[in-house]
Amino acid sequence: MDVRVSDASLSDARTPGWLSREAIVAKPGFNRWLVPPAALAIHLCIGMSYGLSVFWLPLSRALSVGQPAPAACPDMSIATALVTTTCDWRVSDLVIVFSIGIVMLGLSAAVFGGWLERAGPRKAGLAAALCWGGGFLIGALGVYVHQLWLIWLGMGLVGGIGLGLGYISPVSTLVKWFPDRRGMATGMAIMGFGGGAMIGSPLATLLINTFKTPDSAGVWQTLAVMGGLYGAAMLCGAFGYRVPPAGWQPEGWTAPAAKSAMITSGHVHLDRAHKTPQFSVLCLNVSAGIGVLALASPMLQEIFGGALIGQPGAGFGQLDAGQKAQIAAVAAGFVGLLSLFNILGRFFWASMSDKIGRKVTYATFFALGCLLYAGAHWAASIGSKALFVTFFCVILSMYGGGFATIPAYLADIFGTQFVGAIHGRLLTAWSTAGVVGPFVVTAIRQAQVDAGIQGAALYTRTMYILAAFLAAGFVANLLVRPLAARWFMSDAALAASAKGGNATAAGRTSARGIGRGGVTPLAILAWIAVGVPIAWGIWSTVSKAMILFG
């Protein structure tokens, strides 16, 4: 049987889909400054993962709203808690949602990183929007029918996949659009992940108070609204993505490989990157020191006690319930201030790394961090709240700066061809540390409590252990060296990879008017769209933080 296919049919079959990487290659006249706000739109949404704790207390009284006592079930197992419709949930069972999400962030970033490089950021951003926004909607259903397993499934498992895809979706694209400012570009996007809770937490509180009734905690309605908002905002970000043509570089810019041996001009394949010693060292870098945020609030309360409310002679254990509620509000301001510096540090330190180099930036994080942890212990011992808060604000700025700088560090060492996927695999180390780190730090504190230690001395061991983590990171950073030539892809392999859908190829493509234009009406609108929520979140955070100095 003779089967003939027309040339038109073949042409149609080869036409790229509207979600494919080929369909979003930028055309002449495209402004590269439209890409960072698209990335921010996604990161500001998934950053609410840091703020999910705002839901736990209302959900722990979901069945007993307005009642004098919770609908508690003594000795309830986790298996029972997952399916009960008559017992209030325990906070400890709800917190597991966050752990599931962080684990899935690392796993999905590692598993889907290679697919992202082939499929492109628009398709990955769309999948992230459906998973993260859909996860909230599934969680809302779980609250409505009082089924904890649905909340775990939606906000933990499905939402966690959206976290991973959303987190890495802009990385490769941004470093290719801004080879001249890699740190600044990735810092702008990942700043959004740190700022998501700064916007989402007060928004969630506002919505809960709006929807709350004598018979409802207002949580399922809040989750449904936020799921819809997040899905829509992330879709806008996903459709705002464009990728540069193969080999594109900014007009008049020359790659700085000759200026720094730490910035390579080659590209390492995804399948080989994790086999290099440099990858292992950077895994330790991204994990060192994690766990600070887990204890920020109780640490301030237990160290300074009554001094936070004008009673310097009273220890935390001597305060009554009303006084403890007062200092809890002060501690909440402290946590908000740390979050703000976490966000600002992501942009500041990542931008600074473009000037002083990634290795020097990380050396600063680890060396200064060790000194500041020791200094925080000293400030606590002399009762200086101002110094203690200042030291931890700087520490958290570097904590955030480390996450924002690592994509640029990876691009410097491994090249830009697979940097998004390599970054995804690196995040498995962070997701593991994100679960284990707070557990270890909390266990150390509990051991001190059991030993009868109180006040500033309660956290002495924790401070020094965290300083030791940073010292290990400092040594690891010193060991980072440029890769040997044998690790890099050949020109033929690089060209073949480019034909498979990656945006970087051997050779250089002329700018052809692509990427130009900074301040244009469309760029202004895009930045306003993400800037207004950020400004509102900063104002809300600063207002609460002022309690610290009131």
N, C-alpha and C positions, 0 to 999 in steps of 0.2 A: 504494500500500500504506500503510495507516494504522498507524503505529508509536506506541504509547503507552508512556510511562515513568511508573511510579508515583511518588508523592511520596516514598515510603519509599526507592525506588532513588536518587532525586535526593539525598535526605538522606545516604544511605550514601556516594554519590559525593563529597559535600562533606566527609565526615568526615576530619579531618587524620590523616595517618599518625603512628605512634608515634615516628618519628624527626624529624618536621617541627618547625619553629619554633612553630607554633600549638599543638602538643601539649605543649610544655614551658613554656608561660606559667605563671608562679607563681600558686598559689592562696592565698587568705587563710591566714595562719599560717605561711607559708614564711619561713625564717630566711636572710637574705641572706649571713650569715657561713658558710654551707655552700658557697658558690660558690668562694671563694679556695682551699680545700683541693682542690676538684675540679680547678681549674686547675693547682695545684701538682702533683697526681698525674700530669698529662700532661707538664708542663715538667721535672719531675725525671727523667722517662724520656728524653725527647728531648735533654736536656742531656748525655747520655753521648756526644754527638757530639764534645764537647771531650776526651773521654777515650779515644777509639778507638786512640790511639797505644800503649796498653798491649798491643794484639794484634800490633803489627807485628814485633817481634823474635821472639816465638815462631813466628809464621807464616813468617818468613824461614828457619826451620830445620824446617819442617813435614815435609819428606821425609828429613831427616838427623838426626832426634832420637837423641841418644845417640852420634852419630858424631863423630869428631875434627874433621871438616871438612864444610862444607856441600856439598850437591849442586849446585855452581855450574856455570853454562854461560857461558863467556866470550863477550862481544859479543852477548848475547841481545837481540833487538829487543823492543819492547813487544808487537808482534803475536804473537811467539813466546811471550812471557811469559803472555799471556792464555789460551793453550790448552795449554801444556806440562804434561805429567804426570810428567816425569822430572827437572826442574830446580827447585831452590828458588827462591822468589820474592825479588826484591830489595826492600828497604825503600822505595826510591824509587818502585817500581811500586805498592806497597801504600798509600802515603801519598796517592795520587791519589784513593782512596776518599773521603777527607775533603774534598778540593777539589770533587769531584762533588756531594757532599752539600750543601756550602755554596752552590754555584751553584744547585742544585735548590731549596734553601730559599727563596732570593730569587725564583726564577722561579715556583715553585708558590704562594708567598704573594701574588705580584702577579696571577697568572692566576686563581687560585681565590678571591681576596679578595671579589669581587663576589658570587660564588656562595655564599660563607659567609654574607654578610649576608642573603641570601634564604633559604637552607636552614636556618640556625641553627647554634649551636655544637655541639649534640649530634651531628648528622650529620657535621659537620666533624671532631669529636673521634673518632668511630667510624672515619672514613676514615684519620685520622692513626694510630690504634692499629693498624689492619690493615696500613698501609704500613710503619710503623716496626718493629713486632714482626715482621711478615712479612719485612721486609728482613733482619733478623737471621737468620731461619730460612733464607732463600735463601742468605745468606752462609755459614751452617753447612753447607748442602749443597755450596756451592762449595769450602769447605775439605775436606770429606769426599772429594769426587771430584777435588780439586786442580785446579780450574778458576778462574783469577783473574777471568775475565769474569763469572762468576756472582757473585763478591764485589762487583765494580764495580756490577753490575746491582742486586743486593739491597741492600747497605748504602750504596751511593752513590746510584743513580738512584731506586729505589723508596723507600728509607729517607729520601732527601732530600725527596721529596714529602711524606712523613709529617712531616718536620721543619717544613716551611713551614706545613702545615695545623695542626699541633699548636702552633706558635709563636703564630699569630695567632688561634686559635680562642677564647681567653678574653678577648681585648683589648676588643672592642666590648661584650661582656656585662658585664665588670667595671666599665667606666667608666659604664655605665648603672645598675648596681646601687649604685655608690658615687660619685654626682656630687659629694658633699660631701668625698670623700677619693680623688680620682682617682689621684693619685700613689702613695699608700700601697697602693691596691688592685692597680694594675698592677705595682707594685714587689714585692708578695708573690708574684705569679705568676711574673714574669720572673726573680725571685730563684732560682726552681727551675731555670731553664735554666742559670744559672751554677753551681748546686750539683749538677747531675746527674752530672758527672764525679767530684765529690768522693765520691759514693756508689758510682757504677758502676765506677770504676777499682779501688778495693780489693776490691769484690765480684768483679770479673772476675779479679783476681789470685788471690783465694781459690779460685775455681772452677777456674781453670787448674791450680793446684797440686793440687787435689783429683782432677781427672780425668787429670792427666798420668801416663803410663806409659812404660816403656822404648821402646814402639813408637808412642806418640802424644803430640803436644804438648798435648793437652787443650783445643784451641781450638774445634773444631767442637762439642763437647759444651757448652762454656761459652756459645757463641753461641746454641745451641738453647735452653738453659735461660733465658738472659737475654731471648731473643726472646719466650718464653712468659710470663715474668714481666712484661716491659714491655707486652705486648699486654693482659694481664689488668688491670694497674694503670691503663693508659690507658682501657680500657673502663669501669672504675669511675668515672674522672674524667668521661668523656663522658656517662655516664648520671646523673652528679650535677649536670650543668648545668641551670639554669633561667634563663629570661629574664623581666624585669619586664613588666607590662602596658604598653600604649601610654601614653606620657606620665607614667609613674609617677615619683614623687619621694619621698624619705624624709619621713615625717610631721614637720611643723614646720620643714622646711628650705626656704630660699629661694635661688634661683640667684644667685651673686655677680657677675653681669655688671656691675651698677652700681658695684661696688667696683674692678674692674680692666678696663681697655679691652682687655687681652690675652685675656680670656675671653669668647668670643662666646655669644650666645643663639640664633644662627642655625645653619644646616647647609649645608655645601657638598656638591654631588653628586660622587660618585666620578669621573665623567667629566670634571669640571672642575678637581678639586683639583690634579692634576699640572701644570696650565697656569699656576698662580699662582706668582709669584716666591717666596712664602714656602715652597712645597714644595721648590724648588730649594735654598734656603738651608738647610733642615732636612736635605736629603740630604748636604750638605757637613758639617753638624754631626755626623751619625751616623757619617760616614766618617773624620773627623779623628782622627789619633793611633793608628789601628789598626795592629797589628804588634808590640806590646810583648811579648805572650806567646810569640811565635814564637822570640824570642831570649833569653828569661829565663834558662834554665838555662845555656847556653854563656856568656852575658854574665857571670854571677856567677863561673863557673869561671875564665874567661880574665882577668878584671879582678883578682881577689884571689888566684888560684893557690894556692900553698902556705899562705897565711895562713888559709885555711879549715880546715886541719888542724894548725895550730900551727907552721908553718914559713914565717914571713913573708918570709924572704929568697928563697924559691924561686918562680920564675915558673912558669906553667902548662906551658911547653915543657920545663922541667927536671925534671918529675915522672915517676916510673916508672909502669907500668901499675897497680900496686896502689894507689899514691897517687892516681892519677886516678880510680880506682874509689871511693875514699873521698870525694873532693870531689864526685863525681857524686851520691853519696847525700846530701851536704849540699845540693847544688843542687836535688835533688828536693824536699827540705823547703822550699826557697825557692819553688819553683813551687807547692807545696801551699799555702803561706802566701798567695801572690798570689791563688790561686783562692778562698781563704776570704775575703779582703778584697773580691774581685770580687763575691762573693755578698752579703756584709754591706752593701756599698756600694749594691747594687741596692735594698735595702729602705730603708736610711738616707737616701740622697739623694732617692729618689722621695718618701718621706714628708716630708722637709724641703721639697721643692718645693711641697707643699700650703700651707706657711706663708710662704715667701719668694717664691714665684712661679717659674714654669718658666724665664723668661728670665734672672732673676738666678742661678738654679741653674746654668744652662749657662755663664753668664759666669764663675761661680766655677770650673767645671771647666776652662775654657780658660785663664784667667788664672793660677790656681794651678798648673795642669799645666805651663805654660811655666816657671814659677819652679822647680818640683820637678825637671824634666828638667835644668835648669841646675845645680840643687843636687845632683842625683845624680852629675853629672860631677865637681863639686867634691868630693863625699864620696869618690868613687872615687880622685881624685887624691891625697887625704890618707890613703887607706887605711882609712877608717872604714866597716866592714861594717855596723854598727848603723844609721848614718845612711842608708847606701845602701838597705838593706832597708826602713827606715821610709818613705823617700821613695817607693819603688816600691809599697809597700803602699797608700799614700794615692792614688797615681796609678791603681792598679788598682781601688780603691774607686770612683773617679770614672768610670773606664771602664765599669764595670758599672752605676753610677748613671745614666749617659747612656742606656743601653739601656732601663732600667726607667722612666725619666722621659719618653722620647719619645712613648709612646702618650698620656699625659696632655697633653703639649704639643700634639700633633696634635688632641686633642679640644677643647682650649682655642681653637685657631685655626679649625678646620674644623667643629666641632660633633661630636656623637656619632652621627649617623645612619649614616655610612659609615666610621667611624674604623678599624674592623678592616681593611677593604679598602684604605683609604688607607695604613695602617701596612704592609700587605703590599707595596704598591708602593714604599714608602720602603725596605723591606728589600732591594730589588734593588741599591741603592747600597751597602749594607753587605756583601752577599754578594760584589759585585765587589771592594770594598776588602779583604774577607777573603781573597781569592785574590791580588790584586795587591800589597797592603800587605806581607805577609811576604816575598814575592818581592823587592820593591824593597829592603827593609831588609836582607835576607840578601845581596843583591848588593852593597850598600854595604859591608857587613862584609867580604865576600870581596875587594873591591878594596883595602881597608885591609890585609888579610892578605897579599895579593900584593905590596903595597908594603913589606912587612917590618915593619909596625907591630905592636906587642904591648902587652899590659897595658891599663891604663885608657885610653890614647890610642887603642886599637883601636875604641872605641865613641864617641869624641868627636863625629865627624861624624853618626853615627846619632842621638845625643841632640839635637843642634841641628836636624836635619831634622825629627824628631818634634815638637820645640818649635815649629818653623815651621808644621807642620800645625795645631797647636793655636792658634797665633796667627791663622791663616786662619779657623779655626772661631770664634774670639772676634769677629773683624770680621763674619763672616756672621751670628752671633747678634745683634749690634747692629742689623743691617739688618732683623730680623724685626719686622713691624708688623701691627697688626690689619688684616684684610681689608676691602676696600671692600664696600659693600652689594650691588653688582651681582653679586658672586660667590655670594650665598646663594640657596637655593631659596625659591620663593614658598610661601605657606601651602597653596595648591592642590597644588603639586608635592610638598610634604612629606606631605600627606594621602594623595595617590595612591601615594607610595612606601611609606607605612605599610601601605596595603592590600595591597601586593605582598609583605608578609611582614616588614618591618623593625619593630623594637620601639619606635621613637620616633615619635610623631606630634604634630601641632600640638595645643596645649592641654595640660591637666594632668589626670591621673587621680588620684583620691584614693588614699591609701595603703591603705585598707581592711584594715588589719592585715597587710599584706604587707611582708616585709623586717625585721620586728621580731625581737627576741630575740637576744642575744649568746651567753651561756653557757647552753647547753642540753645534755642528754645526747647527742643526736645530733651536735651541733656539736663537743662534746668528743671523741667517737669519731673523727669525721672528721679533726680536727686531730692526734690521736694517730697516726692511720694514716700521715700524711705527716711528722709530727714525729719519730717514732722513727728512720726512715731518715736524716733530716737530722742528728739528734743523733749517730748512729753515724758518719756521714760527717765531721762536724766533729771528733769525737774522733780518728778515724783520721788526719785531716789535721794536727791540732795535734800529735799524737804524733810524726809525721814531721818537722814543722817545728821541734820542739824540738832536733833535731840541729844546727840552725843556731847555737844558743846553748849547746850542750853542751860 
